[in-house]
Amino acid sequence: MSIERGWSRISSVIIRGIHEFVSRDWRAVRRSKDAYWGARIASLGPLEAFRVGELLRQQALSSVASWPDDASRADDLSAHVRLAERLRHADPVRRA
């Protein structure tokens, strides 16, 4: 097999993989993740959410040691303020 044919075959495999990835049923993926994490937090308690959050924070720090910088913190605070404001104006939900 020539090098060109080999690269062509690799390229077609990569392209097919990308196509399969973007063609996924992302709603089903979201439902599956929500079910998994909901069950995990329900069984292990809210501290599990904090444990996982800390692992994610450590992962981010290993990639970018300066994270979060002042700009990221300001953006995060702004997002939390907007969310709090929206929640304040939201109608309460009654659950049976």
Buried (B, 14 or more C-beta within 10 A) or exposed (E): EEEEEEEEEEEEEEEEEEEEEEEEEEEEEEEEEEEEEEEEBEEEEEEBEEEBEEEEEEEEEEEEEEEBEEEEEEEEEEEEEEEEEEEEEEEEEEEE
